[in-house]
Amino acid sequence: MALTFFKIPRNKKYNYRPVYYDQKKEEREKRAKAAYEENSGDYEKALKERLQMRWKRSAGARSRRASNQRLVAIFIIMFLLLYLIFFV
């Protein structure tokens, strides 16, 4: 061991592990649980949860479709404005 007069700073180490959230995996596990419960006799509750999951999925698709249509409309309007400015 050597005798030192100056302390040299070292890199700090952290024990950080990022958490990964997989929405599709969560939905798949929830469906499997609902199917298991369906066999146990609580059919209405399982049916209600299944319908809610379907509605959430279709609502997401509708919002994406509306967003894409809005984006196309904005591009068309911008194209028309640029055409009017530069060629008329």
C-alpha positions, 0 to 999 in steps of 0.5 A: 500500500502506497502512501498518498497525499492527494485523494483522487476522485473515482467514478460513482457506481449506482445499482440502478436497473431500469424497469420495462413495462410491456403493455401487451404482456399485461393485457395477455396475462389479464386475458389469461386470468379472465379465461381461468376465472371464466371456467371457475363460474364468475362468467359475468365479471370475466365477460365485462373485463373482456369487453372493456379490454376490446373497447380500449383497444378499439378506442386507441385505433380510432384515435390513431385513425383520427390523428392520421386523417387530421395530419393528411388534411393539414398537409393538403391545406399547406400544399394548397397554400404554398401552391397559391403563394408561389404559382398564382 
